[in-house]
Amino acid sequence: QVQLVESGGGSVQAGGSLRLSCAASRYTYSSMAWFRQAPGKEREGVATIDSNGRTNYADSVKGRFTISKDTAKNILFLQMSSLRPEDAAMYYCAAAPAWSSLALRAPLQSYAYNYWGQGTQVTVSS
């Protein structure tokens, strides 16, 4: 059974940094991603990375966030810098199975991912 466990969330002042981690079960994934959801808003794709290391970012985080992975340990990271109050949300780790190409065609769409973590909260104060 696939398990994704996020960690690293917390409270930070605007302009600060946080690094989120997601420990994933040892399966092969076509793509992994970070999504976020703020109260009253839809879940949105933040950053994705496929099995070849290709990345995609939401325009709102380009240049501030970096997605990476430790393939040997099956850990996904999201380095967040220059945080803004509008970045505050619950952040979710997601993964798409190796047999699926959906995430390669629609990397920032939540419907492309089959597996989800429970989320980690990020709060940014102004």
Secondary structure, DSSP 8 states (H G I E B T S, - for coil): ---EEEE--EEEETT--EEEEEEE-S--EEEEEEEEE-TTS--EEEEEEETT--EEE-GGGTTTEEEEEETTTTEEEEEE-S--GGG-EEEEEEEEETT--HHHHSTT-GGG--EE---EEEEEE-
